[in-house]
């Protein structure tokens, strides 16, 4: 990975902003679409493969591939972000694509269900490394003023691709078979992602270091040490983990909301296709429902992200969790196709209100010098939600039925929104409450 893309750029050449870095930003949006497509390959057909090809009756066994995916992705998110602070963003991105290349082949040739777990362990590493880097690199490039827009565009590309691929694979499976035809697309996508990352992506870590030197972070509880003492030490990984997980009100509120958001997505990924199938729906129709949710989620994020730059983060997050809960409950309370489509739209709308805004809120609070690590901790908790949601839903479905599992997940989603409403403060600097701005503590954040 040598060449001009990795040469350290002089500070005089660095400009923060979306317009100033539109070429690289647009390329990273395209790569995020490739990343999302790798997950979309599995959204419709893999649970049905477990039930129809392998004869798995246990819902917990069927969703085991999501559990393995979530645990591995969560752990690797944290380490990918931390490693990128010293190793560089581009190297981590390229490594992620190299690791992702075998995934479609493993699924195509799997003769035992355990190979799907293996494929999703590999996919989890791929997703952690590639998606983490596209998020962090965009934040590096745009600086503090347009984070909501940047992250909205990032998640728009990724989840529109998830939805599109869920629809396409459903149509291919209906026309041919559940395997191998839908997964041929994955081979080309992984190859394109790798080629674009190696040849065209530039390293962005110098932009983050440039921003850190400008002292542009406005974190209420985390900035005073730096402003008073430019030589303050960089916080340890343990300190950053504690701040993001439970100590700091905004960071920890975002972490729990991210976890529950992906908890309900993990349930949706594993249980919804089986739930719809149990009501007599065919694979193509299931593919449409499974496409609507991430497609609406993706399409609306370029609106909700910038909206949070104007209106603030907190109430979009709290409201979005509530809208998701309504959509999940609607799925189980009115089990007809037209209402399932409406429920998918509501889940997509609620998730769009939450997903890029959570990342923007983390970026508001965490200092540029250790922002990537804090985002890695947040993404650890968020993507652990896949595993927790799939395991919880699978166990409840086996014991009490799929409807009971969906009800429980809807209730947890509503509870998460209430926690944000009661505990989190507004993180957007110009809308942050005065009492929060004046309550700064001397927590070190580096120079």
N, C-alpha and C positions, 0 to 999 in steps of 0.2 A: 504494500500500500504506500508506495513512494510516489514522488511526483509533486507537481505544483499544488495539488489539492491539500497536501499535508504540510506545506511550508508555512512556518509561523509568519503571520502578517504583521507589519508595523502598525502601531496604534493609530498613526495618522491616517491609515487606509480604512480603519474600522468605522462603520456608521451603523448605529442601531436604528431599526425601523423596518416596517413591512415593505414600503415603497423602495427603500434603499437596497433591500436584499430580495427583491421580488423573484429573480431568477432562481436562486437557491431555494427560496421558500416554496415556489411552485413545484420544483423538482421533489422536495420533501413531501408535499401534498400527494403527488403521484405515487411515491414510494409507500406512503401510508395506505393508499388504496390497494396496493399489492399486498401489504401486510394484512389488511382486513379481509381480503379475498381468501387468504389461506384459512381463516377461521370460518368464513362463510361456506366453504366446501362441506363442512360437517353439520351445519345447523339443521338441515332437513333430513338427511338420509342416514346418518350414523346411528341414531337411536332406533330407527326402523330396521337397519341391518342387524342390530343386536337381537331384536324381537323376532324378525322374520327369517333371517339366514341362520342365526346361531341358536334360536329357540330359547332365549333367556326369558324366564318368567319373572324373576326378581327385578324390581325397578332399581334397587340399589346396585345390583350387578350391572344393569344396563348403563347407569349413569357413572360407573366407575371411571370411564375415560375422561369425564369432565372433572372428577375429583383429582385425578392425577395431573390433568392440565392445570387446574387452579393452584394446587400446592406448588408445583414446579415453577409456574409463571410468577407466583407471588414472591417466592424466595429469590428467583433470578432477577426480578425487577429491582430489588434492593441492591444486589451486588452489581448489576449492570450499571445502575446510576452511580454508585460509589466508584467503581472502576473507571468510569468515563471521566471522573474528575482528574485523574492522573494519566490515564492511558489515551484519552481522547475519544470523542463521540464516534467518529467515522469508523475506527477500528472495531468498536463494539457492534456498530450497525452491520458491517460486512461479515463479521463472525456470525451474527444472528442469521443472515441469509445462507451462509455455508451450512450451518446446523439444520436449517429448515429444508434443504434440498431432498433428503430421503423421505419426508413425511408422506407424500402421495404414493410413493412406491410401497411403503410399509402397508398402507391401507389397501392398496390394490391386491397385494399378494398375501395378506393375512389369512391364515387358515385356522387360527384360534383367537378367541376374543381378547386374550391377554396382549396380543399384538396391537390392538387398538389402544390399550393403555400405554404401550411403549411408544406408539406413534404420537400420542398426545403429551407424553413427557417431552419428546423431542419438539413438538409443536409449541409447548409451553415455554421452552427455552428460546425458541425462535421468536415468539411473540414478545417475550420480555425484553430481549435484546433489541429487536428492530423497532417495536412500537415505543418503548421507552426513549430510544434515541431520537426518533422523529419528533416526539413531543419536546424533549429537552432542547434539541437543535433549533426548533422553531422559536421557543422561548428565548434562547440565546440571541437569535437574529433580531427579533422585534423589539427587545427592551421592555420597559415597564408600562408603556402607554397603551399598547394595543394587544395585551395578553389575551383578553377575552375573544377578540376577533381571531387571533392566531390559533388559539386552541379550538375555537369553534370550527375553523376551516380544517384543522387537523382531524378532529373527530368526525366531521362531515364526510371527509374523504374515506376514512376507515370504515365507518358504519354504513354508509351508503353502499360501499363495496361488499360488506357483510350481507346486507339485504339483497343486493343484486345477485350475488353468488348463491344465496339460499334459494332464490327463485329459479335461477338457471339450473342448478343441480337437481331441483325438484322436477323441472320439465324434462331434463335429460333422463332422470331415473324413471319417469313415467313412460317415456318413449322407448327406452332400452332396458336398463336394469339398475338396481341399486349400486352395483359394482360391475366393472371397473370404470365405465364410461364417464360418470360425473367427476372422477378424480384425475382424468387426463389434463384438465385445465390447470390443476395445481402444479404440474411439472413445469409448464410454461411460465406460470406466474412466479414461481420461486427463481427460475433462471433469469427472468427479466429484472426482478428485484435485486439480485446479486450483481448483474452487469451494470445497472444504473448506479448502484451504490459504489462500486469499485471505480468506475470510469468518470462519473460526473459529480458526485457529492464532494463538497469541501468541508474541511474540519471547521467547527464553530466554537470550540472551547475558548478561543481568544476573545470572542465577543462577550462571553460571560465574565471573563477576567477583566475586560475593559469596563463593563457595567459595574462590577464590584468596586473598581477603583473610583468610579464616579459617585459612590455612596448613594445609589438611587433607590435602595430598598426603604420602604416606609413601615416596616413591621413595628407595631406598637409596643410589644413586649420584648423585642429582640434587637432594637437598634441603638439604644443609648450607649452601650459599651463602645461601639465603633465611632459614633459621633464625638464622644468625649476622649476616646483613646484609639487612634488609628492603628496602634500596634497590638490591639487586643488579640488574644489567641483564637485560633479556629476551634470551634467546639468539637468535642470528640463524637465519634459515631454513636456512642451510648447516649450522649446528651441530645443529639439530634433525634434519635429514635424515641426517647422519652418525650421530648417536646411535641413531636408530630403525633405520637400515639395517645398520650393522655394528659400531659402537663399543660400545654398551651391550648386555650379554649377553642380558638378558631381552627387550628391545625387538627386537633383531636376530633372536633365535630365533623370536619371534612373526612377524616379517616373512617369514622364509623359510618357516615353516610355512603361513602364509596364502597365499603364492605357490603352494606345492605343492598345497595344498588346492584352490585354484581351477584349477590346472593339470590335476588329474584331473577336475574338474568340466567344464572346457572340452573334454577328450577325450570325456567322457560325453555332453555336449551334441551334439557333432558326429559322433562315430563310432558310438555305441551304436545310434541308429536305423538306420543303414546296416548295422551288424553283425547286428542282430536281423532286419532285412529280408532279408539274405542267407541266413538260415536259414529263410525262408518265413513269417515272422510278418507279420500284417496290421497296418494302421495303428492300429486300435482296441486291439489287444493290445499294440502298442508303446507306445501312450499310457498304458496301465495301468502298465507297468514304469517308464516315464519319470515317472509321477506318484508311484509308491511312494517313490522315493529322496528327492525334496524334501519329500514329505508327512511321512515318518518324521523327517527332518531337522528340519522345522518343529515337529511335535508334541512332540518330546522336548526342545526347547531351553528351555521354561519349567521343566524339571526339571534339565537339566545346568547351566544358568546359575546358579540358586540353589545347586546342589550345589557349584559351585566357590567360592561364598561361604563354605562350611563346610569343605570338604575341601582347597581350594587349586586352583591353576590348572595347575601343571606336568604332573602325571601324567594329568590328563584330556586335555590336549593330546597328550602323547606316546602315550597309549593310543589315543586317537581316530584318530590317523594310522595306527597299526597295524591297527585294525579296518577302516578304509577300504581298506587294502592287501589284506586278506583278501577283502573283498567284490569288489574289482576282479579279483583273481586267480580267484575263484570264477566270475565271469561268463564268463571265457574257457576255464577248465578243464572246466567242466561245462555245455556249451551246450544246456540244455533250459529250457523255460519256467518250471517250478516252481523250479528252482535260480536262474534269473535274478531271480525275485521275491525269494528269500532273499538273493541278493547285493545287490539294491537296498536291502533292509532293513538289511543290514550297513553299506553305504555311508552310508545315512541316519543310522544310529546313530553311526558314527564321526565323521561331519561334525557332528552335534549335540553331540558331546563336545568338539569343537574350536572351532566358529564363534563362539558368544557368549563363550567363555572367552578366546579370543585378544584380543578387544576389551576384555574386563574386565582382562586382564593389562596391556595398553597403558595403560588408565586408571589402574591401580594405580601405574605407574611414572612416567608423564608428569604434570608439575605442571599444575594447573587453568589457570594462566595461558597455557600453550602446548599444552595437551592436544589441542585440535582440530587443530592443525598436525601433531602427532605421529601422531594417528589418520589424518590425511590421507596422511602418508608411508606408514604401514602399509597403508592401503587402496590406495595406488599400487602397492606391490609385490604385494599380494594379488590385485588384479584384473588386473595384468599377467600373472598366471598363466593367465587365460583365453586370452590370445593365444599365450603360449608353449605351453600344453597343446594347443591346437587346431593350431598350426603343427607342433609336434613329432609329434603323432599323425597328422596328415595326411601329412607327409613319410614317416614310417615305414610307414604303411599303403600308400602308393603304391609304396614300394620292397620291403617285406617282407610286406605283408598286414596286415589289421586286427588279427588276433590278436597279432602281434608288437608292435604299437603299444600294445595294452592291457597286455601283460606289462611293457613298459618303464615305463609310467606307474605300475603297481602297485609296481615296485621303487623308483622315485623317492619314492613316498609313504611306504614303509617307511623309507627312508633319512632322510627328513625327521623322522619320529618319533624316530629314534635321535639325531639332532642335538639335538632338544629335550631328550631324556633326559640327554645328556652335557653340554650347554652351559648350558642355562637354569637359573636358580635360581627358587625359589618366590617369587611376587610378592605373594601375599596377606599383608598386613602382619602379622597375628597368627601366621602360620605361616612367616614368612620366617626363614631361618637366621640365627643370631646373628652369624656372621662376615660375612655380607652386610650386615646392619644397621650393623655397625661399620666398614664399608669406604667410607663416604661420601667423595666427592671434591667439591671446591668448583667444581662446574659451575654456571654462572648459570642461574637459572630465573625471574627476575623477582620482583616483590613481590606 
